[in-house]
Amino acid sequence: MKKICSIALLALATLPVSGQDLLARQAPIDRKMKAVDSVALHRLLYMEELESPAADLYDEWENLYAHRETAMPDSFRIDLRDFCMPTPSRVITSNFGPRWGRQHKGLDVKVYIGDTIRAAFSGKVRIVRYEARGYGKYVVIRHHNGLETIYGHMSAQLVKEDQEVRAGDPIGLGGNTGRSTGSHLHFETRLCGVALNPALMFDFRNQDVTADFYTYKKSTYSSESAQATLLRGVAGGSSSSSYSSASAASKYSATRLHKVRKGETLSSIARKHGTSVAQLQRINHLGGRAKLRPGQILKYN
């Protein structure tokens, strides 16, 4: 081994001075090339994401359906940061859930004809179409966080298919087109084509998202959806929601809910509402090491 090293050193020593200088200069060039390769890779990934947002969730881009359901993960974390409320209206006229014998797959938000409707998150416009017996003039946007949002009953569409949009960009105008009984925005949030209750993510009354992240869990989604509707629907004064019916009111009248704020613990919440940590754990099915997240809804009685 020593002999091999000696031979290598001898060979390097016999190089002309210019050759040694070349080797010395090559090292920083190699490091620069690695940096360039890294930048190029990130640029390629960025371009692929622009071409087809959330491609890891969706097998295809060019389909004609606003809500074709595909395989749904058991759990998925949705980034709600960098959002824009689609309208400054705080009035919900119809909630997510059963309505008139069928499922209402979104929220109806009161807007007037001509009001500006904006993209909720950055992404790419997938569908711009008209449906006479349904959405009317509508737009579907697929976002980088995995969600698709649908904006229905508009009087005008201001974007084109395959157009990239940023959160807050105008995408349409409020209207009363399609199957609609008055001017409003029908707003849907879908994951893999499956409608999720927008009230889990958007708080129109306070013009904010419910938290920085929402984690969809198949095992708990239904109860979370019902609680979110109660908290931000009936509590917000919705007059036409199915959840304001007598049966729903009797079902939830005894339930008191608490929205977790940043820094709160089970102990602080228990003290605030005059209950115990054990009681909170029992009625919310929480383990001893369960961690609370801002925006989480807890029952406390």
CORRA-V948288 format. One record per run of one state. SS is the DSSP state (helix for helix, strand for strand, loop for the rest). FROM is the first residue (numbers start at 1). LEN is the number of residues. If there is no record, write none. Layout:
SS|FROM|LEN  SS|FROM|LEN
This chain:
loop|1|1  helix|2|12  loop|14|3  helix|17|35  loop|52|23  strand|75|5  loop|80|12  strand|92|3  loop|95|2  strand|97|3  loop|100|2  strand|102|3  loop|105|2  strand|107|4  loop|111|5  strand|116|3  loop|119|4  strand|123|9  loop|132|4  strand|136|8  loop|144|3  strand|147|8  loop|155|1  strand|156|2  loop|158|6  strand|164|2  loop|166|4  strand|170|4  loop|174|1  strand|175|1  loop|176|8  strand|184|8  loop|192|2  strand|194|3  loop|197|1  helix|198|3  loop|201|1  strand|202|2  loop|204|4  strand|208|2  loop|210|3  strand|213|5  loop|218|3  helix|221|12  loop|233|1  helix|234|3  loop|237|5  helix|242|3  loop|245|1  helix|246|7  loop|253|4  strand|257|3  loop|260|6  helix|266|8  loop|274|3  helix|277|7  loop|284|13  strand|297|3  loop|300|2
